[in-house]
Amino acid sequence: MDGLFVFVEGLRIHAPTTGGGIPANWEKASMSACTDLITAPCGKLPLMAAHSINYYTSCRKGTWIRDNAALWNIRNSACTLGLNEQCELDLAVSNQLSCPHQLGIQTPLLGQPVYDIVYGTGKEVLVTQ
């Protein structure tokens, strides 16, 4: 599986732009060539367990996603709800995830702040959803 990696140095914060295209360098890269961008402790691409299960299970064993993704008990895409814990899935036993705590729990996710970049300004703001 190949991905498209776009690198636009410094534009998002130091020289924000709006309203159209920007010059960028790009290259086609294999998914494996981008693994240094993954910073999860397990070294795998983190997916939200409650929302990504259909995507994850639709990938056959031997595909990049199935072999290099992990399911985490994060409730929302802003990463403000849930628990920082990895869930397990053994399809030979069940199609249900096994997490140390309730799957999709809506407690505030602490210790992993997420910042949005305000469109057109480059200003970073803490997500508080």
C-alpha positions in Angstrom: 0.0 0.0 0.0 1.4 3.4 -1.0 0.6 6.7 0.6 1.2 10.3 -0.5 3.3 12.3 1.8 3.3 16.1 1.4 5.9 18.2 3.2 5.3 21.9 3.4 8.1 23.2 5.6 7.0 25.9 8.1 3.8 27.0 6.4 1.3 25.8 9.0 2.6 28.1 11.8 5.3 30.5 10.6 3.8 31.5 7.3 0.1 30.5 7.2 -1.8 30.9 3.9 -5.5 30.9 2.9 -7.5 30.8 -0.2 -5.9 28.4 -2.6 -3.0 26.3 -3.5 0.5 26.5 -2.1 3.8 25.3 -3.5 4.7 21.9 -2.1 7.1 19.1 -2.7 5.7 15.6 -2.7 6.8 12.1 -3.4 5.1 8.7 -3.5 6.2 6.7 -0.6 5.5 3.2 0.7 3.6 3.1 4.0 6.6 1.4 5.6 8.8 4.4 4.7 6.7 6.6 6.9 6.8 4.6 10.1 9.1 7.1 11.7 6.1 9.5 11.8 4.2 7.1 14.2 5.0 8.0 17.8 2.6 5.6 19.6 4.4 3.6 22.3 3.6 0.3 20.5 5.1 1.7 17.3 1.9 1.1 15.3 -0.6 3.4 13.7 -3.2 4.2 16.4 -6.8 3.8 15.4 -9.8 4.7 17.6 -11.1 1.3 18.7 -14.8 2.1 18.9 -14.9 3.9 15.5 -12.3 2.0 13.4 -13.2 -1.6 14.0 -15.0 -2.0 10.6 -12.0 -0.5 8.7 -9.5 -2.5 10.7 -11.3 -5.9 10.3 -12.0 -5.3 6.6 -8.2 -5.4 6.0 -6.9 -8.9 5.5 -3.9 -10.3 7.5 -0.8 -9.4 5.6 -2.0 -5.9 4.6 -0.1 -3.0 6.0 -3.0 -1.7 8.1 -3.8 -5.1 9.7 -0.1 -5.7 10.5 0.8 -2.2 11.6 -2.2 -0.6 13.3 -3.3 -0.8 16.9 -6.7 -0.1 18.4 -6.9 2.5 21.3 -9.7 3.3 23.6 -10.0 6.9 22.5 -13.6 8.1 22.2 -13.5 11.1 19.8 -11.4 12.3 16.9 -10.3 15.4 18.9 -8.7 13.0 21.4 -10.2 14.7 24.4 -12.3 11.7 25.6 -11.4 8.1 26.4 -8.4 6.4 28.0 -4.9 6.1 26.8 -5.0 2.3 26.6 -4.6 -0.3 23.9 -7.4 -2.7 23.2 -7.0 -6.2 21.9 -8.9 -8.1 19.2 -8.7 -11.8 18.5 -11.0 -12.6 15.7 -10.4 -16.3 16.1 -12.2 -16.0 19.5 -14.6 -13.1 19.1 -15.4 -10.0 17.0 -15.6 -8.0 20.2 -12.7 -5.8 21.4 -11.2 -6.3 24.8 -10.1 -3.2 26.6 -8.9 -2.8 30.1 -11.8 -0.4 30.7 -15.2 0.2 29.0 -14.8 0.6 25.3 -15.6 4.2 24.3 -15.7 5.5 27.8 -16.4 9.3 27.8 -14.0 10.4 30.6 -11.7 13.3 29.8 -8.5 12.0 28.2 -5.6 13.4 30.3 -1.9 13.8 29.6 -2.1 14.0 25.9 -3.0 17.6 24.9 -4.1 18.2 21.3 -3.7 21.5 19.6 -5.6 22.9 16.6 -4.0 25.5 14.4 -6.5 28.4 13.8 -7.1 28.8 10.1 -5.2 31.6 8.5 -3.4 32.6 11.7 -0.9 29.8 12.6 -2.0 30.2 16.2 -2.1 27.0 18.2 -5.0 26.5 20.6 -5.7 23.7 23.0 -8.6 21.5 22.0 -11.2 21.4 24.8 -14.1 19.7 23.1 
